[in-house]
Amino acid sequence: MLPERALYVLHGFAMVLALTAALAWPRAGEPALLVPLGSAGLADALAWADRAEADLLAIQPDRGQLIARVPSHHSLVQALAAGFVPIAVSTEGCAQNVTGRE
């Protein structure tokens, strides 16, 4: 059995890997599904989209999720800070622009 210290190192490595993947994908200009963590909800997701000036592609109000085009890597960090994990998705079948912003 691994000593306790080795388990902490493995757990830390897994956390760094997960955060790196969340920051690396999706890339700027690609769509992302914002999955809420904890108490974050749809209002928080819409507030993030407004601050980041992200184009909304789809909204799932029952789950508090939305799909938005990520404008920059900085906006991904803002999404994580707001309590959302951005996950790269395909937007086939989504509307071109929900908010009407061009």
C-alpha positions as CSV (number, residue, x, y, z in Angstrom):
1,M,0.0,0.0,0.0
2,L,1.3,3.5,-0.9
3,P,2.3,5.7,2.0
4,E,0.0,8.6,2.8
5,R,2.5,11.2,1.4
6,A,2.5,9.4,-2.0
7,L,-1.3,9.5,-2.1
8,Y,-1.3,13.3,-1.5
9,V,1.2,13.7,-4.4
10,L,-0.9,11.6,-6.7
11,H,-4.0,13.6,-5.7
12,G,-2.2,16.9,-6.3
13,F,-1.0,15.6,-9.7
14,A,-4.6,14.6,-10.7
15,M,-5.9,18.1,-9.6
16,V,-3.2,19.9,-11.7
17,L,-3.9,17.6,-14.7
18,A,-7.6,18.3,-14.4
19,L,-7.2,22.1,-14.2
20,T,-4.7,22.1,-17.0
21,A,-7.1,20.2,-19.2
22,A,-9.9,22.6,-18.3
23,L,-7.7,25.6,-19.2
24,A,-6.4,24.0,-22.4
25,W,-9.7,22.8,-23.8
26,P,-11.7,24.4,-25.3
27,R,-9.5,26.7,-27.1
28,A,-10.3,30.4,-27.7
29,G,-13.0,30.7,-30.3
30,E,-14.4,27.2,-29.8
31,P,-17.7,26.4,-28.1
32,A,-17.8,25.2,-24.5
33,L,-20.4,23.7,-22.3
34,L,-20.3,25.4,-18.9
35,V,-21.1,22.8,-16.2
36,P,-22.0,24.4,-12.9
37,L,-20.2,23.3,-9.7
38,G,-21.7,23.8,-6.2
39,S,-24.3,26.6,-6.0
40,A,-23.5,28.2,-9.4
41,G,-26.6,28.5,-11.5
42,L,-27.9,29.8,-14.8
43,A,-27.9,33.4,-13.7
44,D,-24.2,33.0,-12.8
45,A,-23.5,31.5,-16.2
46,L,-25.3,34.3,-18.0
47,A,-23.4,36.8,-15.9
48,W,-20.1,35.2,-17.0
49,A,-21.2,35.2,-20.6
50,D,-22.0,38.9,-20.4
51,R,-18.6,39.7,-18.7
52,A,-16.6,37.6,-21.2
53,E,-18.7,38.9,-24.1
54,A,-19.2,35.2,-25.2
55,D,-21.7,34.4,-27.9
56,L,-24.4,32.1,-26.5
57,L,-25.2,29.1,-28.7
58,A,-27.6,27.2,-26.5
59,I,-29.2,27.4,-23.0
60,Q,-30.3,24.5,-20.8
61,P,-32.2,26.3,-18.0
62,D,-33.4,23.1,-16.3
63,R,-29.7,22.2,-15.6
64,G,-28.3,25.7,-15.3
65,Q,-25.9,25.0,-18.2
66,L,-25.2,26.9,-21.3
67,I,-23.1,26.5,-24.4
68,A,-21.1,29.6,-25.4
69,R,-18.3,30.4,-27.8
70,V,-15.2,31.0,-25.6
71,P,-13.6,34.3,-26.6
72,S,-10.2,33.9,-24.9
73,H,-8.2,31.8,-22.4
74,H,-8.8,34.5,-19.8
75,S,-12.5,33.9,-20.0
76,L,-11.9,30.2,-19.2
77,V,-10.2,31.3,-16.0
78,Q,-13.1,33.6,-15.2
79,A,-15.5,30.7,-15.8
80,L,-13.6,28.5,-13.4
81,A,-13.6,31.3,-10.8
82,A,-17.4,31.7,-11.3
83,G,-17.9,28.0,-10.5
84,F,-18.1,26.5,-13.9
85,V,-16.0,23.8,-15.7
86,P,-15.8,24.6,-19.4
87,I,-15.9,21.4,-21.6
88,A,-15.3,21.5,-25.3
89,V,-18.4,20.5,-27.3
90,S,-19.6,20.3,-30.9
91,T,-22.3,22.8,-31.8
92,E,-24.0,20.9,-34.6
93,G,-27.7,21.7,-34.4
94,C,-27.3,24.8,-32.2
95,A,-28.6,28.2,-33.2
96,Q,-26.0,30.5,-34.7
97,N,-26.4,33.2,-32.0
98,V,-28.9,33.2,-29.1
99,T,-28.3,36.8,-27.9
100,G,-28.3,38.5,-31.2
101,R,-24.8,39.9,-30.6
102,E,-22.5,39.8,-33.7
